[in-house]
Amino acid sequence: QVQLVESGGGLVQPGGSLRLSCAASGTIFSNYVMGWYRQAPGSQRELVATITNDKRTNCADSVKGRFTISRDNAKKMVYLQMNSLKPEDTAVYYCNAYRPYNRATHWGQGTQVTVSS
C-alpha cells in the first residue's frame, strides 16, 4: 500500500519561503511521477508541479520562477521549495504519486500553507 506523508506547511508572510516535503513508502518510488497539487477554499484542486523519475519537471504558470520541485529517489522523498510566496498561494498542498502504466494515483493527507501578514 502506497503512503504519502507531507510536512513543512505553516504560516508565512508575503515574500517569505517554505519547503514542503513528502515521504513515500510502500512502493517502488521510481515507477511514479511525483507531484504537488493545491486546493484553496472554494476552489478546485490544481496542479502545482510534477517531476518524473528522470527529473523532468513541469509547473503551473502561476508558480514558475518561484517554486521548485525536486526528488530524492534513494530517500523516496519529493520536495517543493516555495519562494516569494503570495497570499494567493494560500491553500492545502497535496503530494501525489502517479504511475503511468496503470494510471494508479495516490494522495497524501495534505499540509496547510497560509501566506498572510
N, C-alpha and C positions, 0 to 999 in steps of 0.2 A: 504494500500500500504506500502510495506516494504521500509524503507530508512536507508541507512548506510552512516555515515559520518566519514571519517578518519581525524586524526590530529596527529601532532608530528613529521612530517618529517623535513628534513633540511640538512644542510651541516655539516659534522663531519670529524675529522681527523682519519686516521687509528689507530685502537686501542681504539677508543672512544666508547661511548654508546649513544643510543637513545631509547626512549619509544614511541611507536605508540599506539594511542587509536582509538577505533571505537565505535561510539554511534549508537545504533539501535533504531528505532521507528516504530510504526505502525504494530506490530506483537507480537505474543506470543513468546517471546525470547527463552523460554525453549524448544520449539519444534525444534530448529535449532542447527545443528552442525555449529560452527563458525570457520572461518579460515582466514589465511593470505596467500596471493599469491604475487608474484612479477614478473615484466617484465622489463628486461633490453633492451636497444635499439638493434634492430635486432634479438631479441630472443623471444621464445615463453613464454607465461605466465607459471610460475611454482609454485608448492606448496611450501610454507614455513613451515606452521604448522597448525594443526587443534585441536579443543577441543570440546568434547561432552558436553551435558548438565550436566552429572555427572562428568565432568572434567577429562575425559581420554584424553590424548594428544598424538599427533603424529607429528613428524617433519622431515624435509629433512635431509639427512646425512650431507649436506654441512653446516648446522647451528647447529647441535647437540652440546651441551655443551656451546654454545654461545648465543642462542636465547631461550626465554621462553615465551610461550603463556599462558594467563590466562583470566578468565572471571568473571564478577560480575553479576549474574543473576538478582539481585534486582535492579541494576542500568542499566541493559541492555547494558553493556559495555564489550568489549573484548580488550585485550592489547597484545602488543608484545614488550617485553623487549629485546633489542639487545645490546649485549656486544662484546667487542673485534672485532669491525667492521673492515672489509677489503674492499679494493677498489672494489673487485668483488661482494660485496653486494649492490653496486650502482644499483638502479632500482626504478621504480614506484611500490609502495606497495599497494595492494588492499585488502580491507576487503570483506569477503564472508560469506553469510549465506545460508546454505543448509538444506532443510527439507527432510529427508529420505523417508517419507511415500509417497510423491507425486513427489519427485525429484525437487521441486521448488528451484531455485537458484537466489540469488540476489547479486549484486556487489555495492561497493562504488565507488566513483569517482577517488580514488587513491591519494596517497601522495608521493612526491618525496623524496628519500633518496640518498644523494650523499656522498660518502666516498672518501676524497681526501685531500692531504696535500697542 
